[in-house]
Amino acid sequence: MRTFLLFLLICAESFAQAPSTDLQGSVQQDHLVASIVTRLQISREVAWTKFQNHLPVADLAREAAILTALKSEGRKIGLTEDQVSALFVPQIAASRRAQEELIAGWRFGSPRPTTPPKDLQREIRPLVTKISMELLQEWKDLPPQSLSTTFRRDAEKRIVAKGFSPDVARIAASPLGKG
């Protein structure tokens, strides 16, 4: 009887611990994907402003400066430059791809936004910086064992469900798991 009770106690303890770890990883994964989506949604504003002002989508100097600043901020919270690059190089590429797709669509007759474009410097870039800082912290807090093919595929589906192309979703979700 005593052995049986000990067995039940061990099983109960194991059962009680497993869901909390999984749930914590899942909540952190949800937050990270939501932030990736938010950053991509801001890319829509960037695209509209660039389209209206006849600006090029690619701005390699700006992208390099963003990545350098993010690496510096990442170091402050304990991330390596490689860890920051692993997340943000794809995010920058996905944003660029989303902008290219939107602008191409507008050029060929897709419905255009009816709102006036926002100011890149004063309105849009502060939002990109804010969400990027949140992404840095979420990336740091994500347990490494959370990265998986399943997580990446789920993130891709969630990004597509928010109106982004499978190509944009694939690029943005690429750091989240192999495949």
KEMARVO-755953 format. One record per residue (C-alpha): residue in one letter; x, y, z. Coordinates in pm, whole numbers, always signed. Layout:
BEGIN
@residu=A&X=X&Y=Y&Z=Z;
...
REM end
This chain:
BEGIN
@residu=M&X=+0&Y=+0&Z=+0;
@residu=R&X=+279&Y=+236&Z=+92;
@residu=T&X=+455&Y=+175&Z=-242;
@residu=F&X=+128&Y=+240&Z=-425;
@residu=L&X=+79&Y=+572&Z=-243;
@residu=L&X=+436&Y=+671&Z=-317;
@residu=F&X=+380&Y=+583&Z=-683;
@residu=L&X=+61&Y=+796&Z=-690;
@residu=L&X=+241&Y=+1086&Z=-526;
@residu=I&X=+524&Y=+1075&Z=-784;
@residu=C&X=+275&Y=+1052&Z=-1071;
@residu=A&X=+66&Y=+1337&Z=-934;
@residu=E&X=+376&Y=+1556&Z=-893;
@residu=S&X=+494&Y=+1478&Z=-1247;
@residu=F&X=+148&Y=+1541&Z=-1387;
@residu=A&X=+116&Y=+1871&Z=-1200;
@residu=Q&X=+452&Y=+1997&Z=-1326;
@residu=A&X=+424&Y=+1901&Z=-1693;
@residu=P&X=+123&Y=+2113&Z=-1790;
@residu=S&X=+258&Y=+2425&Z=-1623;
@residu=T&X=+582&Y=+2400&Z=-1821;
@residu=D&X=+395&Y=+2330&Z=-2144;
@residu=L&X=+144&Y=+2603&Z=-2073;
@residu=Q&X=+419&Y=+2853&Z=-1995;
@residu=G&X=+597&Y=+2769&Z=-2322;
@residu=S&X=+268&Y=+2792&Z=-2507;
@residu=V&X=+183&Y=+3132&Z=-2360;
@residu=Q&X=+531&Y=+3259&Z=-2444;
@residu=Q&X=+499&Y=+3119&Z=-2795;
@residu=D&X=+161&Y=+3292&Z=-2836;
@residu=H&X=+305&Y=+3625&Z=-2726;
@residu=L&X=+602&Y=+3593&Z=-2960;
@residu=V&X=+386&Y=+3509&Z=-3261;
@residu=A&X=+142&Y=+3789&Z=-3177;
@residu=S&X=+434&Y=+4034&Z=-3170;
@residu=I&X=+564&Y=+3904&Z=-3502;
@residu=V&X=+216&Y=+3960&Z=-3650;
@residu=T&X=+198&Y=+4309&Z=-3501;
@residu=R&X=+534&Y=+4398&Z=-3653;
@residu=L&X=+413&Y=+4271&Z=-3990;
@residu=Q&X=+90&Y=+4470&Z=-3958;
@residu=I&X=+298&Y=+4783&Z=-3908;
@residu=S&X=+472&Y=+4691&Z=-4235;
@residu=R&X=+142&Y=+4758&Z=-4408;
@residu=E&X=+160&Y=+5119&Z=-4289;
@residu=V&X=+522&Y=+5140&Z=-4400;
@residu=A&X=+427&Y=+5009&Z=-4745;
@residu=W&X=+142&Y=+5258&Z=-4783;
@residu=T&X=+365&Y=+5548&Z=-4687;
@residu=K&X=+644&Y=+5434&Z=-4919;
@residu=F&X=+396&Y=+5379&Z=-5203;
@residu=Q&X=+240&Y=+5723&Z=-5164;
@residu=N&X=+578&Y=+5892&Z=-5140;
@residu=H&X=+743&Y=+5689&Z=-5418;
@residu=L&X=+1010&Y=+5556&Z=-5183;
@residu=P&X=+1194&Y=+5229&Z=-5242;
@residu=V&X=+1100&Y=+4934&Z=-5022;
@residu=A&X=+1455&Y=+4822&Z=-4961;
@residu=D&X=+1664&Y=+5054&Z=-4749;
@residu=L&X=+1972&Y=+4850&Z=-4670;
@residu=A&X=+2139&Y=+5123&Z=-4466;
@residu=R&X=+1827&Y=+5161&Z=-4249;
@residu=E&X=+1795&Y=+4783&Z=-4210;
@residu=A&X=+2161&Y=+4755&Z=-4104;
@residu=A&X=+2116&Y=+5036&Z=-3852;
@residu=I&X=+1805&Y=+4866&Z=-3709;
@residu=L&X=+1989&Y=+4536&Z=-3672;
@residu=T&X=+2290&Y=+4705&Z=-3509;
@residu=A&X=+2063&Y=+4884&Z=-3260;
@residu=L&X=+1875&Y=+4560&Z=-3184;
@residu=K&X=+2202&Y=+4373&Z=-3124;
@residu=S&X=+2306&Y=+4643&Z=-2879;
@residu=E&X=+1973&Y=+4624&Z=-2696;
@residu=G&X=+1990&Y=+4245&Z=-2703;
@residu=R&X=+2331&Y=+4247&Z=-2535;
@residu=K&X=+2182&Y=+4456&Z=-2253;
@residu=I&X=+1933&Y=+4181&Z=-2173;
@residu=G&X=+2173&Y=+3890&Z=-2218;
@residu=L&X=+2126&Y=+3790&Z=-2582;
@residu=T&X=+2416&Y=+3732&Z=-2816;
@residu=E&X=+2439&Y=+3909&Z=-3150;
@residu=D&X=+2376&Y=+3574&Z=-3319;
@residu=Q&X=+2057&Y=+3521&Z=-3118;
@residu=V&X=+1931&Y=+3867&Z=-3214;
@residu=S&X=+2021&Y=+3815&Z=-3579;
@residu=A&X=+1852&Y=+3474&Z=-3581;
@residu=L&X=+1520&Y=+3640&Z=-3498;
@residu=F&X=+1546&Y=+3978&Z=-3665;
@residu=V&X=+1712&Y=+3911&Z=-4000;
@residu=P&X=+1404&Y=+3707&Z=-4099;
@residu=Q&X=+1166&Y=+3966&Z=-3948;
@residu=I&X=+1324&Y=+4243&Z=-4153;
@residu=A&X=+1313&Y=+4024&Z=-4466;
@residu=A&X=+949&Y=+3932&Z=-4402;
@residu=S&X=+857&Y=+4298&Z=-4356;
@residu=R&X=+1031&Y=+4388&Z=-4680;
@residu=R&X=+855&Y=+4104&Z=-4863;
@residu=A&X=+514&Y=+4207&Z=-4725;
@residu=Q&X=+576&Y=+4564&Z=-4841;
@residu=E&X=+681&Y=+4448&Z=-5188;
@residu=E&X=+369&Y=+4233&Z=-5222;
@residu=L&X=+138&Y=+4513&Z=-5112;
@residu=I&X=+294&Y=+4774&Z=-5339;
@residu=A&X=+287&Y=+4537&Z=-5636;
@residu=G&X=-80&Y=+4471&Z=-5568;
@residu=W&X=-163&Y=+4841&Z=-5548;
@residu=R&X=+19&Y=+4903&Z=-5875;
@residu=F&X=-189&Y=+4636&Z=-6043;
@residu=G&X=-529&Y=+4738&Z=-5910;
@residu=S&X=-571&Y=+4589&Z=-5564;
@residu=P&X=-781&Y=+4807&Z=-5334;
@residu=R&X=-573&Y=+5076&Z=-5173;
@residu=P&X=-603&Y=+5203&Z=-4818;
@residu=T&X=-831&Y=+5502&Z=-4783;
@residu=T&X=-637&Y=+5655&Z=-4496;
@residu=P&X=-362&Y=+5909&Z=-4552;
@residu=P&X=-9&Y=+5771&Z=-4517;
@residu=K&X=+157&Y=+5810&Z=-4179;
@residu=D&X=+489&Y=+5981&Z=-4121;
@residu=L&X=+768&Y=+5724&Z=-4121;
@residu=Q&X=+991&Y=+5907&Z=-3873;
@residu=R&X=+739&Y=+6036&Z=-3622;
@residu=E&X=+457&Y=+5782&Z=-3634;
@residu=I&X=+564&Y=+5448&Z=-3777;
@residu=R&X=+926&Y=+5398&Z=-3669;
@residu=P&X=+852&Y=+5449&Z=-3298;
@residu=L&X=+591&Y=+5170&Z=-3326;
@residu=V&X=+842&Y=+4941&Z=-3500;
@residu=T&X=+1099&Y=+5015&Z=-3230;
@residu=K&X=+849&Y=+4945&Z=-2950;
@residu=I&X=+735&Y=+4612&Z=-3090;
@residu=S&X=+1093&Y=+4515&Z=-3172;
@residu=M&X=+1195&Y=+4572&Z=-2810;
@residu=E&X=+903&Y=+4353&Z=-2699;
@residu=L&X=+1012&Y=+4086&Z=-2946;
@residu=L&X=+1366&Y=+4094&Z=-2806;
@residu=Q&X=+1241&Y=+4027&Z=-2455;
@residu=E&X=+998&Y=+3758&Z=-2570;
@residu=W&X=+1276&Y=+3590&Z=-2768;
@residu=K&X=+1501&Y=+3595&Z=-2459;
@residu=D&X=+1223&Y=+3453&Z=-2239;
@residu=L&X=+1124&Y=+3174&Z=-2480;
@residu=P&X=+1251&Y=+2839&Z=-2358;
@residu=P&X=+1486&Y=+2693&Z=-2623;
@residu=Q&X=+1293&Y=+2365&Z=-2615;
@residu=S&X=+989&Y=+2559&Z=-2745;
@residu=L&X=+1151&Y=+2593&Z=-3087;
@residu=S&X=+1021&Y=+2315&Z=-3307;
@residu=T&X=+887&Y=+2233&Z=-3650;
@residu=T&X=+537&Y=+2221&Z=-3500;
@residu=F&X=+575&Y=+2569&Z=-3348;
@residu=R&X=+706&Y=+2709&Z=-3677;
@residu=R&X=+422&Y=+2556&Z=-3878;
@residu=D&X=+161&Y=+2680&Z=-3630;
@residu=A&X=+311&Y=+3030&Z=-3643;
@residu=E&X=+302&Y=+3024&Z=-4024;
@residu=K&X=-69&Y=+2935&Z=-4015;
@residu=R&X=-142&Y=+3213&Z=-3767;
@residu=I&X=+45&Y=+3468&Z=-3978;
@residu=V&X=-138&Y=+3362&Z=-4296;
@residu=A&X=-469&Y=+3383&Z=-4105;
@residu=K&X=-389&Y=+3752&Z=-4043;
@residu=G&X=-381&Y=+3818&Z=-4417;
@residu=F&X=-15&Y=+3770&Z=-4503;
@residu=S&X=+107&Y=+3550&Z=-4785;
@residu=P&X=+250&Y=+3205&Z=-4717;
@residu=D&X=+586&Y=+3339&Z=-4836;
@residu=V&X=+585&Y=+3619&Z=-4577;
@residu=A&X=+469&Y=+3375&Z=-4310;
@residu=R&X=+744&Y=+3126&Z=-4399;
@residu=I&X=+1012&Y=+3393&Z=-4371;
@residu=A&X=+880&Y=+3544&Z=-4046;
@residu=A&X=+832&Y=+3207&Z=-3875;
@residu=S&X=+1162&Y=+3057&Z=-3992;
@residu=P&X=+1351&Y=+3119&Z=-3663;
@residu=L&X=+1088&Y=+2928&Z=-3465;
@residu=G&X=+1189&Y=+2579&Z=-3569;
@residu=K&X=+1358&Y=+2361&Z=-3825;
@residu=G&X=+1204&Y=+2276&Z=-4152;
REM end
